[in-house]
């Protein structure tokens, strides 16, 4: 017999696993960055190409970020400056993620948030 469970209940169960939580938080951070960059670019009335030219990066870099790929602090700083925004490093989120990772994990995620 198959037991029905809501997605929220399933997610709550999965988030009890520290490795799952670390991955979930990392992906959530990348998606938040993607949404912020896309919305701010559209708010400025810019195409990906126009933002890329202003930021001094490739258009494909903007597209990858808007699709949830990770990027460097330097690239995010260029994009924020091109949009007339400030960039803030959220150490609280970084610490929350690092506490979930095992000692042998080499990846470090930094969450970037553009301030409106």
LINFEN-V181761 format. One record per residue. RES is the residue in one small letter. PHI is phi as a letter, one per 40 degrees, with the letter a starting at -180 (999 if undefined). Layout:
RES&PHI  RES&PHI
//
This chain:
x&999  x&c  x&c  x&c  x&a  x&c  x&c  x&c  x&c  x&c  x&c  x&d  x&c  x&c  x&c  x&c  x&c  x&c  x&c  x&c  x&c  x&c  x&c  x&c  x&c  x&c  x&c  x&c  x&c  x&c  x&c  x&c  x&c  x&d  x&c  x&c  x&c  x&c  x&c  x&c  x&c  x&c  x&c  x&c  x&g  x&b  x&c  x&d  x&c  x&c  x&c  x&d  x&c  x&c  x&c  x&g  x&b  x&c  x&d  x&c  x&c  x&c  x&c  x&c  x&c  x&c  x&b  x&g  x&c  x&c  x&a  x&c  x&c  x&d  x&c  x&c  x&c  x&c  x&c  x&d  x&c  x&c  x&c  x&g  x&b  x&c  x&b  x&b  x&c  x&c  x&c  x&d  x&c  x&c  x&c  x&c  x&c  x&c  x&c  x&c  x&c  x&c  x&c  x&c  x&c  x&c  x&c  x&b  x&b  x&b  x&c  x&b  x&b  x&c  x&c  x&c
//
